[in-house]
Amino acid sequence: MNTRVKGFLYLLLSAVYFGFMPLLVKVICSDGGTIVGALFLRFSLAIIPLYLYLKVRKVPMRISVEEGKKILLLTLCGYGITALLLYSAYNYMPSGMATVIHFGYPVFVLLGSLIFLRRRVPKLKIVCVGLCMIGIFLSYAGSGGVAKPLGFVFALISGMTYAFYILYLEVGGLQDIPAMKMIFYMNTIGSVMVFLFGKVTGSFILHMDGAAWIAAIVLSLGAAFIGVGFFQYGVQYVGAQDAAILSTFEPVTSMIVGILILHESASLSSMIGCILILISVTATAFAKS
């Protein structure tokens, strides 16, 4: 199996898992938890399993001061803030729609590559950027009041911060750090960040029943070992641009889960918007420069 196919499979499995993540968050919040509490558990419950995994694999835990600064930046401006913004968007709009709007991030990855990294972007990908932006607008405009403006803003900005995360993973000089080791440190930093945010805002609540705790454990371990872990492997194998685009199975999964399991509504305009986004990112995935 060549590296590109391997990277594609990693990204596919990562995207499918992340597509189910809104369902787990809804379970936590419906049984006594909050968005901030769910995010804290996502980060914190995986710390000990990640540490044990690294010890069993005999991975050195030491990192340099420079690597620590880079991981801190990556977490605060990418990994951690993205999850907080996207989870917050679930409070103001259907989770499937929030995920689709968040998936404008391939647009921001391409723009970042063009503006900041000075990389060539094929014309077809530029056309796809336009289609994706139209799709995002239709997804929000077709919500019929279901989606509040603040939810749209949270979901859209989460796409921007996630684009930074993807690009920095590729060019930030962190390639030599094993993926699980980096996730361990990002989860540790993310836990502290979310805990402080929850305490300041008064939104840190964990009075949950058994079903919510089971969902939290699945959410945390799945995100660390499947969602984030596989995605970082995928970035290493296929690069930032293609990784952003090939992960488009996530909004498809999320939308299906939202409609079939969470009984969320979706208007014709929203569906057309979703289709445009998927067409644009799929075309970009198969475009040859």
N, C-alpha and C positions, 0 to 999 in steps of 0.2 A: 504494500500500500504506500503510494507516494505521499509526500508531506502535505500537498494541497488537499488531497482527498481526506487525509487524516484531520486536517484543520477544519474542513467542511463538516465532518461528522461531529467533532467537538462542539462547533458552533451550533449545529442543529440540536444536539441534546441540551445544550445550555439554553437555547431559545425556548424549547418546549417546556423545560422546567420553569423558566421565568414567566411563561404564559399562564401557568397555574398559580403563581405567587399571589395575585390579587384575591383569589379564592381563599387562600390560607389567611391572608390579612383580614378579610371579611369575617372569617370564623373567629379569629382572635378578638376583633372589635365587637362582635355581636355577643360574646360571652364574657364581657367584663373588662376587656382591654381597651387601649387607645392606640391611635396611629403611632404615637411616639413610643409607647410601651412595646408595641409589636416590632418596631424598628430596633429598639434597644435589645430585645430578645434575639432578633435575627443576628445581630452582631455578637452579643455576649455569650449565647449558649454554644457557639461553635468554637470559642477560644480554647477551652480545655481539650476537646477532641482534636483540634488542629495541632495543639502542642504535643499531645500523645502521638499523633501520626508522625510528626516531624522527628520526635525522639526515636520512635521505632525505625524510621527510615535513616536515622543517624545523620540528620541534616543539621549542620552547625547553626545555632540561633543568633550568633553575633552578627551585627551589622555595623558599618562604619557611620560616623557622624554625618557624612555627606549623603549616604543612602537613607539614613533616618530622616533627614530634612526633605528629601525627595518623596519618601513614602508619606510623610506628614502633609506635604503639599498635595499629593495625589489624593489623599483621603479627604482633606478638608475642602478642596475645591472640585473634586470629582466624585470619587467612590461614595463618601459619606453624604455629602450634600445632595447628590442625585437621588439617593434612596429617600431622604427626608422630604424633598420636594415632590417626588412622585407619589409617595405614600400620602402626603398631605392633599394631593390632588384628588385622591379617592373620596375625600370628604365632601367634595363639591361637584362631582360628576361621576357617571358610570365608569367602573374600573377599566372596561374594555376600551372605551373612548379615550380615557386618560392615557392608556398605553399606546394607542395609535398616535395621539398627538406627540407623546414622548418620542415616538419613532420618527420624528423629524430629524433625529440626531444624525443620520447619515448625510443629510444636507449640510449640517454644521461641520461634520468631519471633512467633507469635500471642500467646503469653504475655508476651513482651517488649513487644510493641505495646500490650497491655492494661495492664500494670503500670507500665512505665517511660515509655511515650510517651502514655499515657492515651487511646488510640484505641479506638473502638467495635469490638467483635468480634461479628458476627452469631451468633445462637443455633446455627445449623447448623454453623458452624465450631467452636463449643464441643463439640457432639456429636462432630464429627470428631476433635477432640483426644482424647476418650475412646477412640474406636475405634483411633486410632493407638497409644495407650499399651498397649491390650490386645494389639494386633498385635505390638508390640515384645516384650512378655512371652512371647507364644506362640512367636515366632521363636527366642527364647533357650531357653525351656523344652523346645522340640521338637528341640533339637540333639542330645539323647541323649549328652551328654558330649563331643561334638565341639567345642563352644564352651566355652572355659574362662572362669570369672568375670572374670578380668582383661581378656580380650578384649572382653567385653560392656561393662565399665566404660569402656575406652578408646573404643569405638565410640559409646557414649551421650554421653560428655563431648565427643567431637568434634562431635556434633550441637549441643551447647550453644554451643561456641566458634564454630561456623559460623553459628549464629543471630546471635551478636554481630557477626560479620563482615558479614552481610547488612544488619542494622539500621543499623550504623555507616556502611556505604556510602551509605545513603539520608539519614541525618540528621547525619552527622559533618562536613558542610561541605566535602566533597571532590568535589562534582559538577563543579566547574570544571576539575579536573585530567583531561586525556585518559586514557582507560582504559589504553592501552599504556604511557604514561609512569608511571602509578601501579604497574602490574605490574612494570616495570623496577626501581623502587625497592623494592617488596615482595620481589621475587626476590633482590635484592642483600642486603637485611636477612635474609631467610630463609636464604640460603646461609651467612652468618656464624653465625646462630643454630644451624643444624643441624650445621655443622662443629664448633663449640665443644661442642655436646652429644655428638657422636660421639667427640670426643677425650677428653672427661671420662669417658664410659661405656665407652670402648674398643670401640665398635661401628662405627667408621668404617673400612670395608674396601671397596676398589675393585679387587680382583684379578679382573677379569672378562674373558671372551672376547669375540669379535667380535659374536655374537648379542646379548649383554647390552648392549654399547655401542650397537648399533643401536636396541634397545628403549629405552635411556636417552635417546637423541636424539629419538626419536618421542615419548616421554613428556614430555620437557621442552618441545619446541617446540609440541606439540599442546596441552599444558596452558596455556602462555602465550598462544598466539594463538587457540585455539579454546575450550578449556574455560573459563579464567578471563576471557579477553577478551570472549567472547560473553556470558558470564554477567553481567559488569558492564554491558555495553550493555543487556541485558535488564532489569536492575534499574532503570536510568535510564528505560526506556520504560514498564514496568508496575508498578514499586514493589516494596518488599521482601516484603510478604505474598504477592502473586501470583507473584513470582519464585521464592520458596521452594517454592511448591506446584507450579508449572508445570514445575519441573525433576525431577518424579517419574519421568520416563523413565529416569533414571540407574539406580535399583535394579532396574528391569525388565531393562535391558540387562546390568547386572552379574550378576544372578541367572542369566540365560540363558547368558552367557559362562562363568560358574562351573560350570554343570552340563554344558554341551555341550563346552566346550574344556578346562577344568581338571578335569573329572570329579569335581566336588565333590558331596557328597550333600545331600539336602534332604528332611526328614521331612514327613509330612502336616501335623503341627502347625505346622512352620515355614512351609510353603506357605500354610496358612490365615492365619497371622500376617502374611505378606507381602501376601496378598490384602486383609486388613483395612486394612493401612497404605495400600495403593494406593487402595482405595475411599474412605478418609477424605480423603486428600490430593486425589484427583480431584474428589470432591464439593465440597471447599473451593475448588478452582480455578474451578468453575462456579457457586458460590454467589453470589448478588447481595445486597449489603448494602442 
